[in-house]
Amino acid sequence: MRDTSELITVGERFADRLRAAPQSRLQRGAAAEGLALARELSVRAQRLEDPVGEPAIMPDEGVFVVADQLMVAVRDLAEALRVTSVFSDEVDAAIALVEESTARAGL
């Protein structure tokens, strides 16, 4: 079994920060950053699972839901990476995306 625990850990850390952030901070861009990341990770997971299919874009369900959407996307990507032949570079790239988004969100 391939280890995707670091990806899940950094995703959980960002999601926890989103959950703890005040509404004003979420509305000033932190939630948008989280949603953009969730969408990107979701698309990556879908492309690993079905390279020729058109990926569905995660909907905007509001600032209070984005942390949960992020964790769904992180776990979906972690599982897709765990069972695919593409692994090390993709995991590292996903971790870097999460860390960069966390920094841009100011959380």
C-alpha positions as CSV (number, residue, x, y, z in Angstrom):
1,M,0.0,0.0,0.0
2,R,1.3,3.4,-0.9
3,D,1.5,6.1,1.8
4,T,-0.6,9.2,1.2
5,S,-0.7,10.1,4.9
6,E,1.3,13.3,4.4
7,L,-1.1,14.6,1.8
8,I,-4.1,13.8,4.1
9,T,-2.3,15.5,7.1
10,V,-1.6,18.8,5.3
11,G,-5.1,18.8,3.9
12,E,-6.6,18.2,7.3
13,R,-4.5,21.0,8.7
14,F,-5.8,23.5,6.1
15,A,-9.3,22.3,6.5
16,D,-9.1,22.7,10.3
17,R,-7.8,26.3,9.8
18,L,-10.7,27.0,7.5
19,R,-13.2,25.6,10.1
20,A,-11.6,27.8,12.8
21,A,-11.5,31.0,10.8
22,P,-14.0,33.7,11.4
23,Q,-16.6,34.3,8.8
24,S,-15.0,37.7,7.8
25,R,-11.7,36.0,7.0
26,L,-13.5,33.3,5.0
27,Q,-15.4,35.9,3.0
28,R,-12.2,37.9,2.3
29,G,-10.7,35.1,0.3
30,A,-9.8,32.1,2.5
31,A,-12.8,30.1,1.5
32,A,-12.3,31.0,-2.1
33,E,-8.7,29.7,-1.9
34,G,-9.9,26.5,-0.2
35,L,-12.6,26.0,-2.9
36,A,-10.1,26.6,-5.7
37,L,-7.7,24.0,-4.1
38,A,-10.6,21.5,-3.6
39,R,-11.6,21.9,-7.2
40,E,-8.0,21.4,-8.5
41,L,-7.4,18.3,-6.3
42,S,-10.8,16.9,-7.4
43,V,-10.0,17.4,-11.0
44,R,-6.6,15.6,-10.6
45,A,-8.3,12.7,-8.9
46,Q,-10.9,12.4,-11.6
47,R,-8.2,12.5,-14.3
48,L,-6.3,9.7,-12.6
49,E,-9.5,7.6,-12.4
50,D,-10.7,8.4,-15.9
51,P,-8.1,10.1,-18.1
52,V,-10.4,10.6,-21.1
53,G,-13.6,11.7,-19.2
54,E,-14.6,15.3,-18.6
55,P,-14.1,16.0,-14.9
56,A,-17.0,17.4,-12.9
57,I,-16.3,20.7,-11.2
58,M,-17.0,20.9,-7.5
59,P,-19.8,23.3,-6.8
60,D,-19.6,26.3,-4.5
61,E,-21.7,25.4,-1.5
62,G,-20.7,28.4,0.6
63,V,-18.0,29.5,3.0
64,F,-19.0,27.2,5.8
65,V,-18.8,24.0,3.7
66,V,-15.5,24.5,1.9
67,A,-13.4,22.7,4.6
68,D,-15.5,19.6,4.1
69,Q,-15.3,19.9,0.4
70,L,-11.5,20.2,0.7
71,M,-11.2,17.1,2.7
72,V,-13.4,15.1,0.3
73,A,-11.1,16.2,-2.5
74,V,-7.9,15.4,-0.6
75,R,-9.1,12.0,0.4
76,D,-10.3,11.2,-3.2
77,L,-7.0,12.2,-4.6
78,A,-5.1,10.3,-1.9
79,E,-7.1,7.2,-2.8
80,A,-6.6,7.7,-6.5
81,L,-2.9,8.1,-6.1
82,R,-2.7,5.1,-3.8
83,V,-4.0,2.8,-6.4
84,T,-2.3,4.3,-9.5
85,S,1.1,3.8,-11.0
86,V,1.8,7.6,-10.9
87,F,2.7,8.3,-7.4
88,S,5.7,10.1,-5.9
89,D,5.7,13.2,-8.1
90,E,2.0,13.6,-7.9
91,V,1.8,13.3,-4.2
92,D,4.6,15.8,-3.8
93,A,2.9,18.2,-6.2
94,A,-0.4,17.9,-4.4
95,I,1.2,18.5,-1.0
96,A,2.9,21.6,-2.5
97,L,-0.5,22.8,-3.8
98,V,-2.0,22.5,-0.3
99,E,0.8,24.3,1.3
100,E,0.8,27.1,-1.2
101,S,-3.0,27.5,-0.9
102,T,-2.7,27.6,2.9
103,A,-0.2,30.4,2.7
104,R,-2.3,32.4,0.1
105,A,-5.3,32.0,2.4
106,G,-3.4,33.6,5.2
107,L,-4.3,30.8,7.6
